[in-house]
Amino acid sequence: MITAGVHFHEGPLPAVAVPLDCDGAGAVIAFEGRVRPLEDGRTIAALDYEIYEPMARQLLAQVAEELAARFGLLALCVEHSYGRVEVGQCAFRLQVAAVHRQEALAAMACFIDRLKQEVPIWKTAVEGANAP
C-alpha cells in the first residue's frame, strides 16, 4: 500500500512542503506549479481556484493508488491551492518517491496529466486591475 497524502490549502501553498514518508526510495522528485504572469495570452495578477473538495480528494487518492501500482511508487503527496494565488506564488506541489528515477518521473508526468483532465479543480484568471 502506498503512502499517499492529499492536502488542500487556502491561498498559496506554504514554502515548506508536507513531509513525504519515503523509506526505501532511490528517487524523490518534487514539482511545484506556480502562477505565471500570462494566461491565454493575457497579463494577469492572480488565479482564483475553485475545488469541489470531496470529489477532488477522492479522485486524487484514486489516481495515486493507480499510479503506485503501475509505476511501483513508494509514496506520493499532492498539495493544491484553493482561493486566490498571485503571480509567482505556488498553487500546486507534487512529490513522488520510487525505487528508481524513471518510474518517479513517469508517474509524475502521468499524475499531472490526469489531474488536469479528471479532477474538479477550476481556475479563473484575475486581470491586473481586479487584483487586491
Secondary structure, 3 states (H helix, E strand, C coil): CCEEEEEEEECCCCCCCCCCCCCCCCEEEEEEEECCCEECCEEEEEEEEEECHHHHHHHHHHHHHHHHHHHCEEEEEEEEEEEEEECCCEEEEEEEEECCHHHHHHHHHHHHHHHHHHCCEEEEEEEHHHCC
